[in-house]
Amino acid sequence: MSGWNRSSRPRLGRNSNSQPERTSTVRLGRVQPQAPGHRTIFCNDREANLPVRFPGNSISTTKYNFFTFLPKGLFEQFRRVANLYFLTISILSTTPISPVHPVTNVVPLSLVLFVSLVKEAFEDWKRFQNDMTINNNSVDVLQDQKWESIPWKKLQVGDIVRIKKNGFFPADLLFLASTNPDGVCYIETANLDGETNLKIRKALEKTWDYLTPEKASEFKGEVQCEQPNNSLYTFTGNLIIDKQTLPLTPNELMLRGCSLRNTEYMVGAVIFTGHETKVMMNAMNVPSKRSTLERKLDKLILALFATLFMMCLIGAISSGVFINRKYYYLGLRGKKNEDSAYSSFDPDNRFLVIILTMFTLITLYSTIIPISLYVSIEMIKFIQSTQYINNDLRMYHVESNTPALARTSNLNEELGQVEYIFSDKTGTLTRNLMEFFKCSIGGEVYGTGITEIERGVAQRNGIKLDEGYKSANTAHEKGFNFDDAKLMRGAWRNEPNPDLCKEFFRCLAICHTVLPEGEETPEKITYQAASPDESALTYTPTTIYVRESHIEKVGKIQDVSYEILNVLEFNSTRKRQSVVCRYPDGRLVLYCKGADNVIYERLADGQDDLKKVSREHLELFGSSGLRTLCLAYRDLSPDIYESWNEKFIQAKSSLRDREKKLDEVAELIEKDLIFIGCTAIEDKLQEGVPNCIETLSRAGIKIWVLTGDKMETAINIAYACNLINNEMKQFIISSETDVIREVENRGDQVEIARVIKEEVKKQLRRCLEEAQNYLHTVTGPKLALVIDGKCLMYALDPSLRVTLLNLSLNCNSVVCCRVSPLQKAQVTSMVKKGARKITLSIGDGVPMM
């Protein structure tokens, strides 16, 4: 297609079926200046995107290339003290003052460098081969109204691509259409965050029709979006199509590295390519990792060199003191014209004698430092990783057919020197398989059964528990382990609060991001959810149908349709999710689901008794190791909703600070809520976790668990994992004290911060003094520290950080509860840098540092 002048024909406003007007005008001025904060992409139009010079889709994860291998590789080798030392000796050996032939030093050094460079080249060659395999994967691209298969590396920004089921996304794509109803698809993000739960993505309704190559070729939208960045969970942009501006969110963005699941195929437009994709912007350059052993070797070599230097210095000074012309057999009577370093050697110039002898002795004694030391270590580690670690049957996982894989051999010996392990809970200590277990509705507890944590607590206290009664007709389904005759099979109608019971289940049925799949029978229907919590309780389409039982007439079932008007998404800052829906009779309701402390802050007045009872239930569920969520709702008047919805649409269309503005708008409507109840979900422990932690503890490794759970839940799980036991002295630093509650009720944020910091300071100092007293005793108990996120926020302040570090390092086990991903990273960094120990971090939100 030839170029066409933007000024002569506006791109937006043309009919989707019209053909672009051909022109012979020059391209000057056809691309609008790009604002610093966003970029403009023309979909399905390579000509328009060409002047912007977007990068290609080819990637490289190698450490070197053809031109940088030698200089960069030599630089890496000469970072080692030994190699730098032998380079100096080799240079000295080529001078006339050397008593040995230069071959004796140059050849061994060359061999050492050659072997090390060959190893580096081999490991980098494997990275290069992997890059080539990825770059040459094929993808279907729209060309001339048909799908053509091309390599990933030839993909360009703005191209329309088709991804088939189980295929990987070759770039960051704007989701346009899929074969599933309502323009949805399921993706797996295991390559990004390790999550195996399917995520749900939904295309804009305006683009659902662009599925076939004939229709997709008509798509000529313009995307204005943020510049490439490394934030995996945010995306801000607008799609301009047919004179309409439609806001884009992370739900419409398919990230490179994810794979399509449970969907025949989807169609998308390329937004970011190659090293500008979010996953590649998160990938660091291949680091030059140096183990602790290697650093210690450098120090030992420096010590050997210092010894060598002193020996040579003593010998050189002695030579200068005792030298005399009468020792003619030393060949000191050089002739002036003789080509020798000693032709001008004058025994009377004792300073010159000392200098020349010094260099001679350094060259002569250089073998004190073994040149083959590093080569021996390199070869041992290389063989260890390729022949032992990779072939270790005890590290082979039979179920997934996954052997151990050492990607680099530089850090082998670090594995046996780990002193601190930082572990997340969900998916690491637990299976990440949630089951709906109990609930509380209107101040009444429902659900029978005993959790693994309760069994562990009872066993620890020597109590024998009888299994909870299970009715004969109890349903056994994945994610559902709930049984209570008071609620099951319509019995909820006889409860004191049947209306609230119905609101409870209606909230669970509407306020979620779960999509049903398959036939409408309990045996065949499956649920695809973004998180296992939600799939245990049940992306909302524009309309959701809920099969409800009549509140009065037993056996009468009706399908009720609810129109989903707005979805206020969950994130780690909000810790809640809300949905605004319209009932068939026009009633507007906001349903909200989230963490207890977040929901409680937004409840309407006059519910103190229900809040108190429900808080006791939450503590009961937490002590049983259950994950809890609180449910609430609010009726909205049409005037209030319309006024709020205008602000919501403005915030959702904003290109700058969209997430912040959406959170601010959400605060305007998520208030004056009526409390419904709370859910309690069990996440079972991984097999062998207690034995593993006990073994690690016996090996002297200190284990920290960093979790977002409530303190009671975290403590009981720590007991179940053998992380904490009754013989340990526990230090608990909590924000749930009478002093802190009293000041929080007054609402003065400045005073709250001051009081909490003072309380944390007092508790830290008291615990540290007590811990030091225990350490001075011979038979003192092991120590455990439990601290919540609110106290941790102040404890990580520079003025208290040292006290926190000293206390935690004296403890055998540490549990940090109610912590955010950022706090997990801060705690890990504090110990690694403060204690200067080798640490191992496991779990999402905990960086491998």
N, C-alpha and C positions, 0 to 999 in steps of 0.2 A: 504494500500500500504506500502510495506516495504521501509526502507530507501535506498537511492542510493547516491553514492559518486559523489559530484560535480566535483572533479578533474578528474574522469574517463570518464565523459560524459558532455560536455558543454551543458548548458541548452538552450542557444540562438542558433541558427543555426540548430536545429533539425527540421524535418518536422512536421507540425502541426498534421499529422495523425499518426506519429510514437508513439509507446508505450514506456514508460520509462524503461530503462534497470534495471532489478532487480539485487541486489547485497546484499551480507551479510556483507559488510564492515562496520566498525564503523562510527559513525556520526561525529567524531572529524574532525574539519576543514571544514565541509560542508557549514557553514554559513560564508560569508565574513565579515571581520570587518566593523562595521558601522561607516561611517564618522560622525563627530559631527553635521554636518549641514544637513544630509539627512538620510533617512531610505530606505531599500530595502524590497519590498513586492513581494511574488511569488503568482500570482493569480491562483486560482483553485488548490491549493496544500497545504493542511493543514500541511502535514508532514514537508515540507521545512520551514514553518513559525513557527513550534512548538518551536525550540530552542531559538527563539528570545523572547518568552514569552510576546507577545502582550496582553494587558488587554482585558478582556471580554467585552461584550456589555451590561451587566447589569448596571443600573444607580441607584443612590440613591440621593435624594434631601432632605432627612430628616436632621433635626438639631441634632438629637441624634441617638445613637443605643443602643442595650441592655446593653452594658458595660459602655457607657459614660453617660447614662441618669442621673443616680443618682449623680455622681461627677460634671458633667457639669451643671445639673439642679440646684444643690445646690449652685454652684459657681455663676450662674446667679441670684439666689435669694439673695445671700449675697452680691451682688454688690449694693443692695439697702441699704441705710444708716439705715433705720428703722429696717430691719431684722438683720443687723449686731449689732445694738444697743441691740435689744432684745435677741440676742444670748449671748451677754456679760452679760446682766442682769440674764439670765437663769443660766449661769455658776456661777455667784455670789450667786444666790439663793440656790445653792446646798452646799455652804460653811457654817460653823457654825456662821459666822457673820451676816447671813441673818435673819431678824426678821419674814419673811414669809416662808411658806412651798414652796419648789421648784415647786410643782404641779401648783401653781397659775401662774407661768411664763412659765414653760416648755410646759404645755398642750396647752395654746393659741398659742404659737409660732409653735408648731408641727402642729396644725390645719391650721394655716396660710400657712405654707410651703406645707402641704398636698394639700390644695385647689389650690395653685398656680402651683404645680407640676402636678396635675391632668389636669388643663387647658392646660399647656404646652404639656403634653402627648397627650391630645385629638387633639390639632392642629397638632402635629407631626404625629399622627396616620393617619390623613387624608392625609398628604403628603406621608406616607408609602403606603397607599392603592392606591394612584394615581401612585406611582412608580411601584407597583406590576401589576397594570392594563397595564401600558406601557410595562414593561418587558415581560409580557406574551402575548402581541400581536403576531399574527402569521405572518410569512413571508415565501415566497417560495424560497428555497435554492436548488441549483443543487447538486444532489447526485446520482451517478450511472446512469448518462444520463437521469435523470427525475427530475421533480420538486417535492420536499418534503416540507411540511409545518412544520416549527419549530418555537418555541418562539424567540422573539427578543433577549432575554438574552443569547441564545445559539449560536448566530452568532459570527463568528470569522473573523479576518483580512484575506483577500484573497478569501473569499467565493464569489461565483457567485450567485446573487439573482435576482429574478423577482418581479417587483413592478407593480401592476395593477392600472388601472385608479382610481383616487381619493384616492389612498393609500398613506400613509406617508412613507418617507424614514427612515429605522431603524438605519442607520449609515451614515457616509460620504462615498459616493459611486463614483467610476469611471464609467462614462456613457459609455457603450459599444454599445448598439443598441436599437432601438425602432421600433414599428410597423408603425410609420409615415415615409413617404418618406424622403430621404436625411438624415436619421439618426438624426432627430430632435425630441424634446419633449417639452412640456410646463409644467412649475412648478409654484406653488404658494408659496411665501415666507412670508405669513402673520404672521406665528409664529416667524419669525426672525426679521423682520423689520416693520411689520404692513402693508406692501404694498399688495394690493389686485390685482394689475396688474400682469398678467401672465408673467413670465420670460421665455425666450427661451434658450434651451441648445442644443448643437449639438455635436454628437459623432465624433470621428476621423473616417475618411472614411475607414481606415484599419480594423476597428472592426464592421462595419455595419452588416456583415453576421452572427455574433454570437448571433442569436436571438432565434433559437430553442434549446431545451435541447441537441440534438445530436451535433449541431455545437458548442454550448457554452462549451460543455465538452472538445472540442479540444483546447480551448483557454488556453494557458500557458504563458501569457505575464509576464514580470518582470517590476515592477513599482519602480522607484527611485524618491523619492519626499522629500519635506521638512519635518522636524519634526513637530509634532502637535503644533498648535498655535491658538490664539484666533482671528485671522484676518479673518473676514467673507468674504471679497471681494478679497482676494488674494490666489493664490495657485501656487506653482512652482514644476514641476516634469517632468519626462520623462517616456514614455512607450517604453520598448525594446521588440520588437516582430519580429520574422523572420529576425534577424540581422539588423533591422532598429530601429533607435532611433527617436521617435516621441515626440515633446514637448507637455506637458499638461498645460492647463490654467484653470482658474476658470470656464470657459464655459463647461468643461468636468466633473466638480465636483458637485455632488448632495449632499446637506447638510442635515444632520439629522434634522427632524422637518418640512421640506418642503413637499409638497404633489404634486402628479402627476395629471395633468389636461389635458383634450382634447387629450389623448393618450391612446390607448387600454392597452398597457403595455410596460415597458422598462426593459432592462437587464443591470446590473451593477456589478462591483467588489468592495468588501468592502475595503476601505483604512484606515479609522480611526473608532474605536469603542468606545462605552461607554463614559467615562469621557475624552477621548482624541478627541472626535468630537469637531468641532469648536463651536457649540452651547453650549455644556456643558462646554467648556473652557471659554466661556463668562459668564456663570452662576456663580455667586458668591455663597459662602456658605450662608445658611440662616442667615441673620444678626440678632443680638440682638438689636432690635430697641427700643429706649427709647424716649418717647415723652417729649415735653417741660414741660408739667404739672408734669410729674414724676420727672424731674430734679428740678423743683421748689419745689416739695414736699421734696426732699432730702435737699434742702437748708433750708426749714422751719423746718424740723426735727433737722437739725444741730443747728438752732437758738434756738429751744426748749431745745435741749440738753445743749447748752451753758447756758441758763437760769436755767435749772435744776442743772447743775454743780455749778453755782454761789450760788444757794439756799443751796445746800448741803455743799459747802465750808464754807459759812457763818455759817451754823448750826454746822459744825464740829469744826470750830475755836471757836465758842461760847462755845461749850461743853468742849473744852480743857481749856478755860479760867475759866469757872465757876465750873468745877468739884471739888468735895470735898468728903472726906471719910464719912463725917457725913450724906450724903444722902444714908443711908444704904438701904433704900427701893428700890433703883435702882438695887440691887443685885450685887454691885461691890465688895463685900467681897468674892471673889471666893477662893475655896480651891486649893492648888497646885496640888493635885492629881485628881481633878474633870475634867471629860472629857468635856471641854467647851472652847469656844474661849476666854472666859474671865477668865480662870483659872490662867492665868498669867497677868491678867489685873491689872495694877498698876496706880491708879489715879494720883500718883506723876509724872509719865512719860506722860506728857501732849502731846508730839508729837505722842506717840502711841495711845492715846485717840483720837486725831484728825484723824489719819489714819483710825482706826477701825470705828469710827463714820461716817466718810465720806462714806465708802462702805455701811454701814448700811442704811444711809439716801438715797443713790442712789437707792438701792434696794427697799426701802420703798416708795419713790416718783416716781418710774418708770412709774406708770400709767398716769403720766402727758402726755406722748406720747402715743396716742391710737394705740394699736397693730392691730386693725381691719381695720385701715385706708386703707391700700393697698388692702386688700381683698375686701372691699366695692367697691373700684375703679375698680379692676379687674373684678368683677362680673357685674358691671354696663356696662363697655365697652364690655364685652363678650355678654351680652344680647342685647346691642344696635346694635352690628354688625350682630348678627345672626337673631334677631327678627325684627329689624327696618330697617337697611340699606338694607339688602338682600330682604326685602319684601316691599320696598318703590315703590309704583306704579308710582310716578313721575320720578323715575330713571329707569323705565322699557322702553326698546326700542321695540315697537310693531313690526316694520318691520322685524327685525332680531330675534325676540323672545329672547332678551337678558336682563335678570334682572341684577341689581347691584350685585356685589360679593365682599365682604370684605374678603380678604385672611388672614388678621391678624387683631386682635382687639387692637393692641398696640398703634395705631396712630389715633384713631377716633377723638379725640378732636383737632387734628392738622387741620382738614378740615375747622374749623371755625376760624382758626388763621392765615390763609395764607395772607400775605401782598404783595407779589410780584408774578405775573404770567408771565412766559416766554413761548411764543408760537411761533412755526414755522408758516408759512403761508400756504404752499401747503398741502392740505389734512386736515388741522386743521381749519383755517379760511375759506378756499375754499374747493370745493367739489372734487378736483383732477379729474375733468372731463373736458378735454381740447377740445376746438372747434377752428378749423382753421377759422380765422376771417378776417384778412387783410394781405397784403404783399406789399413789395416794390421791383420792378424789374428795374434795370438800371436807377434808379433815378425817377421812376414813381410809385405813390401810387395806389394800386388797392384794392377794397373791400368797400362795403357800410355797413351800420348798426351802431347801437349805443350800446356801452357796458354798463354794470351795473355801472361801475365807472363813465362813462361820465354822465349817468342819475343822479348819486349822486352829482357830481360836479355842474351840471346845476341846480338841485333842491336847492343846497346850495346857489347858486348865484341868485336864483329867475328867471331862464331862462327856458322857455318851449321849449322842443325839439320835432321836428317832427321825427317820425320813418323814418329811411332810406328806400328808395324805394326798393321793392323786386319784381324782375321780376316774371311773372306768372309761368315760368318753372323752378323756383329755386329748386335745389335738396335739399331734407331734409334728411340727413343721420346723424347717430351718429358720433360726432367728426367733422362734416363739417357744418359750418355756414357761408360759404363764398358765396358772390354774387356780381358779377360785370359784366355788359354786355360787357365791353371792353375785358374781358378774356374768359368768358364762351362760350361754344359751338363753338370753333374755331375762335372767334373774335380776339384772340391774334395775328393772322397772319397780321392784319391790323395795329398793333401797330408799333411805330418807331423802336422798337428793337425786332423783332420776334425771331431772333436767340438766344438772351439772355433769352427771355421768355421760349424757349424750353430747354435751359440749366438749367433754374430754376427748371422746373418740372422734368427734367431728374435727377437732383441732388437729389430732394426729393424722386424720385422713386428708386434710387440706394443706396444713402448714408443713411442707417438706419439699425435697427435691428428688422424689422417687417416681419412677415410671413403671407401670405394670406392663408385662409382656407375655404373650401367649393366650391360650384360651381362658375364658372367664370361669374357671373351676379351681378350687383350692389345690387340687392335685397337680394341675398343669401350669397354672399361672406362676410367673417368676417376677421378681422386682429388681430393677437396676437402680442402684443408689450411689450417690457421690460419697457417702460415708456409711460404714456398717451400722452406726448408731441408728440412722434413719431407716435402713432396710430392716432393722430389728423392730422398729415401731410401725412401719407400714409393710424430673424437672417439671414442674407443674406446667401443663399446657394452658391455653387460654380458657378452657372450660374443663372442669373435672366433675366426673359423675361418681357419686357415693351411694352405695346400696345401703339403705338405712332400714332399721326396724321401727315400726310405729311405737310411739312412747306409751300408748295405752292399749292398743289392740295387739295381743300376742299372735305371732305368726304372720302378721301383715308386713310385707316388704315393699319398699318403693325406691326407685332410682331417682335421686335428687341431683340436679345439675347446679353447680356453683361456678359463677364467672370469676376467674382470677383477674383482678384489676392491676395489682402491683405486687411485686416480690421484693422485699428488703432482705438482701442476702446476708448470710452469716459470714463473719470473718473473726480473726483472733482478737481484734480490738473491740468489736461490738459484743461478741460472745452471745449472740442471739440472732434469730431469724423471724421475720414477720411476713404475713400475707394479708392483703386486703382483698376481700371477696364480696360478691353481691349474691344474695339469696334469690330464689325464684320470685319471692314476693317483694323484692326491691330492697330488703334490709342490707345495710352495709356493716360489715364486721371486720375488725382487725384481729387476727390470731397471732400470738407471739409465743415463741418457744426459745428457751435459753438457760444460761447458768442461773442458779438460785440467787446469788448476790445481785446480778444484773436485773432480774425480774422483780425482786423485792423492792429495789430502788424506784421502780416505776409503777407500783401499785397505788390505786386510789385509797383515800383515807377510809377508816371505818372497818378495816379487815384485820385488826390487831389479833383477835382471838384465833382466826383461821391461820394467820401468819405464824403465830406461836406454835400451834399444834403441828402445822406442816413443817416447821423448822425441826421439831423433834423427830418427825418422820424422816426427814432428810438425814439427820444425824444417825438414825437407826439404819437407814439404807447404806450410808457411808461406812458405818462400822461393819457392815456385812460385805464390804468390798464392791458395792454396786455403783455404777455411774448414773448420775441423776440429771434430769432436765426438768425445769418448771414450765408450766403452761398457763397462759392467761389470755384474756380477750377484751375487746372494747367495742361497743356499738358506736358507729359514726353517723352523724347527721349528713345529709347531702351537701349542705353549705360548707361544713367543715372539710369534708372530703374534697370537694371541687377546689376550694382555696388551697388546700395542701397539695393536691395533685398538680396544679400549675407549677408550684415550686419544685416538685419532684421531677417533672419533665425538664424544667430548666437545668436542674442539677445533673440529670442524666445525659443531657446534650452538651454539657460543658467539656471543652477540650483541656482545661487547666484545673488541676486539683479536683477532679471529678469525685474520687473516693471520699475526700474530706467533705465536699459539699453534700454528697448523698448521706453521709453519716449525720451531718447537721440537720438535714431535712427529716431524716428518720426520727431524730430526737423530738421533733415537733409533734409527732403523732403517736409515738410509742410512750404514752404516759396515761395516767388515770386508768390503769388496767384492772380488770377483775380477775382475781386468782381462781384458777380451776383446780390445779393439782400438780403432781409431779410423777415422772416415770423413773423406774429403776431398772437398769440393764446390767447384766452380768457379762464380763469379758474374762473367759477362763484363762488360767495360767498355761504357758507353754509346758510341754512335757520335759521333766528333768531340770526345771529352773531352780527349785530349792537345793537339789544336790549340787548343781553347778556353782551356785553362789557360795554354798558351804565349802566346797573344794577350793574356790578362789580365795576365800577368807583364810583358810588354813595355810594357803601359800603366801600369806602376808599382803595380798592385794586388797586395797581399800576400795569399796564400791559405793558410788553415789547414784541415787535414783532421782531423776528430775522429771516431774510429772505435773500435769495441770489439774489433777484430782484434788478434792477436798482433803483436809488434813486427816480426818478420821479414816477415809478410804485409803489414803497413802500409807498410814501407819499399819493398818490391818493387812494390806498387801505386802508390806515389808515384813510383817510377822510370817505371812504365808510363804514368803520366799526365803525364809531363814536369814533375812538381812538384819533383822532385829529379833532379839529373844529376851526372855524375862531376866536373864542374868546380866544384861547390859544396863548401864546407867544412861537414862535418856534425858537429853536436854531439849526442851520444846520451847521454841520462840514463836509465839503466835500473836496475831493482831486481834484475836477474839478475846480480849480482856475487858474487864469492866471500865477501866480508865479510858481505853480507846473507844469503846462503844459509846460512852457518855459524851466524849468530845465530838464523835461523828454525828450524834443526834443533834448537836447544836448547829452543824452545817458550815462552820467557818473553816474554809479550806486551808488557810494559812496556819490557823491554830492546830488543825488536824495534823498537818505535816510536821509541825514543831513537836507536838506531843508524841506522835508515833516514833519520831527519830530519837527523842529522849528515852522513851520506853525501850526501844531496840538497843540503844546504847547501854542502858542499865542491865538488860537481860544478857547481852553479849559479855559484858565485863563480869557479871556474876557467874555465868556458866564457865568462862575461861578460868576464873580463880578456882572454881570447884574442880574443873578438869585437871588443872595443874596439881592440886592437892592429891587427887587420885593417882596421878602419874608418879608422884613421889613415894607412894606405897608399893610394896613388893607384890602384894596379892590384890591389887586394885582391880575393879571390874573393867570390862571393855566399855567404850563410850559410844553413844549414838546421838546424832544431832538431827532434829526435825525443825524445819523453818518454813514458813509460808511465804508466798510471793510478795505480799504487801510489806512484810518486815524485810524481806530480802532486798527489795528496792532501796530501802534506806541503809541496809547493812552494806550494800555495794558502794555506798558513797565513799569517796577517798578518805574521809576522816575516820570511817569505821571499818574500811576494807581490811586493814592489817589485823585488827582484832578478830574479825570473822575468819580470816585465813588461819590465824594461829589456833583458834578454837576448832575449826573443821579439820585441820591437819592432825590434831590430837585425837580425833574420833575415828573409830574403825568403820562406821557406816554413817552416811549422811543422806537424808531424805529432804528434798526441796519440793514442796507441793504448791499448787496454784501458781505455777511459774509460766511465763510466756516464753516463746522460742528465743527472743532476744536475751532474756535472763539466763536461759540455758547456756547460750554462747558466752555470756559474761562470766558465769561461774566457771566454765571450762577454762576460759582464758586466764582467770584469776589464779587458779591452781597451777596451771602449766607455767605461767610466768613467775608467780610468786614462790612456788615450791621448787621450780626447776626440776621437775620430775617427768618421766615418760608417762603420758596419759593415753587412754584409749576411749574414744567417744562413739557411742552407738545410738542411732535413732534419728528421726527427722527433727529438724530444729537444732540439733547439736552438731556443730561443725567438726569435722575430723581434723583436729589441730595437732 
